[in-house]
């Protein structure tokens, strides 16, 4: 099992790194906005600096914040250029148009984490579009009356 830290809080991330357990870090615009005011890119660069400090070249997922497919592609390219971190994954939320975004990013050699997946079908579509990671929303799946453990089991078996 791999445990990822889902945070933009530098203290929380550093505490996890000090203990040696995170297999990766995931963020999203909402998580970043809950931290101290500042530039989004600078916050992500600070996370990367912590990863370097602890000599951890682990996956870092950064989510696009546009809902427009063309802008998503542009943001992804900006993240790659500005952050210069090899195990960087661009998080793209699941959606019909977003599947084309995932496919295009993969054709450009970009690593992708498809997020907000709530069903086996969504996870399968994301994987078939080329997503490297599929992020299931366990709590939200449960809140919608579906057994999240069964969904995870299906996804794990298929992928």
N, C-alpha and C positions, 0 to 999 in steps of 0.2 A: 504494500500500500504506500502511496506517495501522498504526503501532506503538503498542501500549498497554503501560504499565508495570503488571505484576501484582505489587503489593507493598503493604505497610503500613509499610515501613521509611522513616522520614522522610528520612534521609540519601540513600538510593537514589533516592527520588522527587525530592528537590531536585537531585541531580546530573543526573538526566534533564532536569528543567526548565531548569537552567542551560545545557544543550546544545540546548534548544529542540525536541526531537524527539517527546515523547509526544503522541499524538493523544487519549489518555485514560488513566485509571488504573482498575484493577480491584482489588478486595480480596475477601476472604472471611473467615469467622470463624477458620479455621485460620491463615491468614497473619497476622491481627491478633494471635492468641494467641502467636505466635512472637516478638513484639516485647516491649518493656519492659512490665512489669505496669501496668495502668491500665484505665480505663473505655473500653469499646468506642467509645461515641459521642464521647468526648473525642479518641480517636485519629483518628477520621474527621474531626472538626472541625479537627484539626491538619493533616491532609492538605488540607482545603479552604483553610485559611489559607495554605499553601504555594502552592496554585493561584492564590489572589488576589495573593499577593506577586509572583508572576511574570506577573500579568495574563493568566492562562490559564483561560478559561471553557470547559474541555474536559470531556467525559463522565467522570463518576466513578460506578463501579458498586459498590454495597454489597449484600452477600448476606444474605438472611434466614437465621436460624440455627435456626428451628423446622422440624419436619417435619409439623406440623399445619396444614392449609390455613387454618383460621380464625385461628390465631396468625400465620401468614405475612402475611395481610392486615393484621392489627393492627400487626405489626412494620414493614411497609412504610409504613403511615400514620404511624407514629412517626418513622421515618427522614425522611420528607418534612417533617414538622412541626419536628423538632428540628434538622435540618441546614440547612434553608433555603438550598439550593443548586440553582439551576434545572436545570443539566444533570446532575441526579442520576438514575441508573438503578438500579432495584431488581433485584438478581440473584435469580432463582428457578431452582432445579435442575430439569432435565427430569424429568417423571414424569406418570403418568396424571392424578392429582388435581391436580398442579401446573399442568397445562394450563388447568384451570378457574380457578386462582389468577391465571394470566397474563391470561386473558380478563377477569376481574373487575377486576384492576388497571388494564388498559387502558380499561375502561368508566369508571373513576374518573379517567382522565387521567394515570395514572402511567406513566412511561417504564420499560421492562422490558428486561433482558438475561437471556435464558434460557441457563443454564450447564450444564455436564456433558454436553453433547450428544456422542454417540459414533457417530452414523450419520446418513445423509442423511434417513431417515424421521423421526428425532427432530427434526432441524433444521427439516424441512418442517412438522411438527406444531406446533413452537414458533412458527414464522412465521405459520402459519394461525391460531394462538390470539391473535396480535397482537404478539408479541415484537419489539422494535425492533432488538435485537442477538441473535445466536445465537453462543454461545461453544462451539467445538469443542475437545475435548481431544485434540490431535494425538498427544501421546506415549502416552496411554492407548489410543487407537485402534490405534496401531502395536503396542503391547504385547499387544493382543488378536488380533493376526494379520491385521489389515485394513490395506490401503494408505491411510494418512491423506491423502495427496496426492489420491488419487482421490475421497475423500469431500469434501475441500475443493473440488475442481473441480466435483463434482456440485452442491454447495450454492451455490457462486458462480454457476453457470450458471442454476440455478432461481430464486435470489433476487436 
